[in-house]
Amino acid sequence: MNLTYIIKKSRIRSISVTITKKCEVLVKAPYGIDEEYVHKFLNSKHSWIVKHIESQQQQNEKVCSLGKFSASQIAEMKKQARKIIPERVDYYAKIAGITYKRIFIRLQKTRWGSCSNDGNLNFNCLLVMMPSEVLDSVVVHELIHRHHMNHSKAFYDEVISLFPEYKKWDKWLRVNGGIYQARVPDA
């Protein structure tokens, strides 16, 4: 497979490659990097690139067959999320002895959840469409940010102590979550 790519240069320190939703190869590289180095880097990542292009193509086909979410589907997801997510947050917060301020439910294209410095928890309503263990893994992840506002070893140790199957369901979300996000209509 002969690869064409888009290169974006910025003040980053290292080179990286990603595959866009349009199956384009996007290379992010520091200013002043040698073009030959970029080619060698891409050659070393060739099998990874091909695998991820094929995966993205399959995801795009699935989204085309399923279609975008309708306004009524989104409204129903938000309604369910406003009921289910606070229950799951309360359940795990009590077990872990964690407090928080408010819970916000939104439809988001890129995030599953977040925790603000002042203790607010934000969740993507798409989570209610997934296995309940996925929702729980995101809830626990965001709650533990109340103790660790980072992704350190201590953070993950606490996540796993509260939700032992975290890695399994986090992987499920990384593999399958893009299909849900791709079904969100453009604004």
Secondary structure, DSSP 8 states (H G I E B T S, - for coil): ----EEEEEES-SS-EEEE-TT--EEEEEETT--HHHHHHHHHHTHHHHHHHHHHHHHHHHHHHHH----HHHHHHHHHHHHHHHHHHHHHHHHHHT---S-EEEE--SS-SEEE-TTS-EEEEGGGGGS-HHHHHHHHHHHHHTTT-SS--HHHHHHHHHH-TTHHHHHHHHHHHHHHHHHTS---
